[in-house]
Amino acid sequence: MAKNNKRLLSLDILRGITIAGMLLVNNPGSWSNLYAPLEHAEWIGLTPTDLVFPFFMFVMGVSMYFSLRKFNFKPSGSAMLKICRRTIVLFLIGWMVQWFGMWLRGLYDPESHFFARMFGDLRILGVFQRLALVYFFGSIIALLFKSKFIPWIIGLILIVYAIILGTGNGYEFSLENILSRVDMAVLGEDHMYHEQAFGKTLALDPEGLLSTLPCIAHVLIGFMMGKCINTVHDNRERIVEIAVWGALMLLVGWLAQYGIPCGKKAWTSSYVLITCGMASCILAMLIYCIDIKGHNRWCRFFQSFGVNPLFCYLVGTVLAIAFGAVRFGTNASGDPVTMHSLIHDGCKAITWSPEAASCLYAITFVLITWCFGYILYKKKIYIKI
């Protein structure tokens, strides 16, 4: 059997697929015209779109294992410095993206009062901030506890979180939801995302404080898969172990969701198990196709995203803001002409339905962002965030 101790290309590809997926579902031509698979579940439920962020968090956990291995999994000063520095950088990036959007839109609205709003309306948490928190706490746990205890910590987190949601109206879309109550008390309504569902808009942040707790378990599951990859050197044995654990998580999560509803916006315990199980099975499949069989031509597109994942996602986020905010004048109806509207109108002209036009715009946006990643990839420039 072939031995393989070198870097797994399949990990980069899975990471790249998730980044491309995140950009695709976050940037439709029109939020009113979406194909069903490209929509998040309204509240409880699971769609293909609900898989991309947890898949990335899973791979982040895998990468975290190899990053912390350099410090021999000991809480040294250099390890803590790296963890704290990366946590702060991710938080600042999340806030700076918001400030960039406020500032850019304010250029066309003199009464926006950017400097007055930059803290008063700042959403404290978000995607980058969630990644910062789970990276910080996941890394601390990985350094303080031996790996044999981490599965028990994962189980404890998921059980405790399920109890908190079950006793705190956590599966209801209402202001009585414990998730909303905690964020309202700690962050304040003006600093939260307002979720829409069932014709209502409520201060219920999908990246809130309390729902970050199961995300720590999520990244620790990825960490344990990283340990499996590191300790099992034969790719065929890796596939078996990863796939078995993935199938087991899928089964347990599927059974658990009859009592613990599966939903991304509350990041429920069953959601953690189901999505980590699916990510593990897909990773096993990619290892077989790419690292064992060598079928890697089809995946080169995703490799450009996978080697600079967070940077590519940041570029896409900034481009999305600029495409929607920078104006080139107005059209005959008096609506502002933006890069978003120009590309979307072009997509409408060559497609057969509003949903197809919206999807084509999203694909075009992913390709534009990919160009930045491809340039870095060809120049062998790797930007770590």
Stockholm file with secondary structure:
# STOCKHOLM 1.0

chainA/1-385         MAKNNKRLLSLDILRGITIAGMLLVNNPGSWSNLYAPLEHAEWIGLTPTDLVFPFFMFVMGVSMYFSLRKFNFKPSGSAMLKICRRTIVLFLIGWMVQWFGMWLRGLYDPESHFFARMFGDLRILGVFQRLALVYFFGSIIALLFKSKFIPWIIGLILIVYAIILGTGNGYEFSLENILSRVDMAVLGEDHMYHEQAFGKTLALDPEGLLSTLPCIAHVLIGFMMGKCINTVHDNRERIVEIAVWGALMLLVGWLAQYGIPCGKKAWTSSYVLITCGMASCILAMLIYCIDIKGHNRWCRFFQSFGVNPLFCYLVGTVLAIAFGAVRFGTNASGDPVTMHSLIHDGCKAITWSPEAASCLYAITFVLITWCFGYILYKKKIYIKI
#=GR chainA/1-385 SS CCBCCSCCHHHHHHHHHHHHHHHHHHCCSCTTSCCGGGSCCSSSBCCGGGGHHHHHHHHHHHHHHHHHHTTTTCCCHHHHHHHHHHHHHHHHHHHHHHHHHHHHHHTTCTTSCHHHHHHHSCCSCCHHHHHHHHHHHHHHHHHHSCGGGHHHHHHHHHHHHHHHHHHTTTTSSSTTSHHHHHHHHHTCGGGSCEEEETTEEEECCTTCSTTHHHHHHHHHHHHHHHHHHHHCCBHHHHHHHHHHHHHHHHHHHHHHTTTSCCBTTTTCHHHHHHHHHHHHHHHHHHIIIIIISCCCGGGHHHHHHHTSHHHHHHHHHHHHHHHHHCEEEECTTSCEEEHHHHHHHHHHHHSSSHHHHHHHHHHHHHHHHHHHHHHHHHTTCCCCC
#=GC SS_cons         CCBCCSCCHHHHHHHHHHHHHHHHHHCCSCTTSCCGGGSCCSSSBCCGGGGHHHHHHHHHHHHHHHHHHTTTTCCCHHHHHHHHHHHHHHHHHHHHHHHHHHHHHHTTCTTSCHHHHHHHSCCSCCHHHHHHHHHHHHHHHHHHSCGGGHHHHHHHHHHHHHHHHHHTTTTSSSTTSHHHHHHHHHTCGGGSCEEEETTEEEECCTTCSTTHHHHHHHHHHHHHHHHHHHHCCBHHHHHHHHHHHHHHHHHHHHHHTTTSCCBTTTTCHHHHHHHHHHHHHHHHHHIIIIIISCCCGGGHHHHHHHTSHHHHHHHHHHHHHHHHHCEEEECTTSCEEEHHHHHHHHHHHHSSSHHHHHHHHHHHHHHHHHHHHHHHHHTTCCCCC
//
